[in-house]
Amino acid sequence: MSSPEHTEKQEFSLEKSLAEIRSIVEKMQKGVSDFDQQMALFAKGNELIEQCQEYLDQAELKIKQLVDGQTEDADFDI
């Protein structure tokens, strides 16, 4: 049985998300005949891109905090 924390928030992996985005792009480039499937792939890809962007924005902020010497305010869970 999984703990509630594990089921609520899964561990984010930039590498896995980028690989999944690549896979989605390849599928869409090959052509998907079903419009609903195309829309589902597009929506999933867009969601993954947004998650990656949020992760990278947070990483950039943490790096800026390190560079500026604000280590006491930085949360280093990357």
C-alpha positions in Angstrom: 0.0 0.0 0.0 1.4 3.4 -1.0 1.6 6.3 1.4 -0.7 9.3 0.8 2.3 11.5 0.1 3.6 9.2 -2.6 0.2 8.9 -4.4 -0.5 12.7 -4.2 2.9 13.9 -5.6 4.9 11.7 -7.8 8.6 12.3 -8.2 9.3 14.6 -11.2 12.1 13.6 -13.6 13.1 16.1 -16.3 14.8 13.4 -18.3 11.8 11.1 -18.3 9.5 14.0 -19.2 11.7 15.0 -22.1 11.9 11.4 -23.3 8.1 11.2 -23.2 7.7 14.5 -25.1 10.1 13.2 -27.8 8.0 10.0 -28.0 4.8 12.0 -28.4 6.4 14.2 -31.1 7.6 11.1 -33.0 4.1 9.6 -32.9 2.5 12.8 -34.1 5.1 13.2 -36.9 4.3 9.6 -38.1 0.7 10.6 -38.2 -2.2 9.6 -36.1 -5.4 8.9 -38.0 -7.7 9.3 -35.0 -8.4 12.9 -34.2 -9.2 12.2 -30.6 -5.9 10.4 -30.2 -4.1 13.4 -31.8 -5.8 15.7 -29.3 -4.9 13.5 -26.4 -1.3 13.4 -27.5 -1.1 17.1 -27.9 -2.7 17.7 -24.5 -0.3 15.3 -22.8 2.7 16.9 -24.6 1.6 20.4 -23.6 1.1 19.4 -20.0 4.6 17.8 -19.9 6.1 21.0 -21.5 4.5 23.1 -18.8 5.8 20.9 -16.0 9.3 21.0 -17.5 9.2 24.8 -17.8 8.0 25.1 -14.2 10.8 22.8 -13.0 13.4 24.8 -15.0 12.1 28.1 -13.7 12.4 26.9 -10.1 15.9 25.6 -10.8 16.9 28.9 -12.3 15.6 30.7 -9.2 17.6 28.4 -6.9 20.8 28.9 -8.9 20.3 32.7 -8.8 19.8 32.4 -5.0 23.1 30.5 -4.7 25.0 32.9 -6.9 23.6 35.9 -4.9 24.5 34.2 -1.6 21.0 33.7 -0.5 21.5 30.1 0.5 19.3 30.4 3.7 16.2 31.1 1.5 16.9 28.4 -1.1 15.1 25.1 -1.1 17.4 22.5 -2.6 15.0 19.7 -3.5 16.0 19.7 -7.2 
